[in-house]
Amino acid sequence: MHFIDFKKEHFNHNEKTESYFIQISKEEIGSFDIEVLEKQNDETYSKTDCEILDEVNKITIKMKNPQDIRVKF
């Protein structure tokens, strides 16, 4: 299993929906199922509340507030 870590600063803000998002190219992660984990204060990761949109060429991860995350695929 592979993963990519993202910092809060990587998120873009959608002012209309008051949400934050990251887009990842499917070329980068392939067509695998993904799991999004939030980094905790003790440097471990746990499942996080987010919306995952699986589109033809990209995956979009939407969150209410930006967090340091790990995307496993």
Helices and strands as residue ranges (DSSP letters): E 3-6, G 8-10, E 12-14, E 19-25, H 26-29, E 35-39, E 45-47, E 51-54, E 58-63, E 69-72
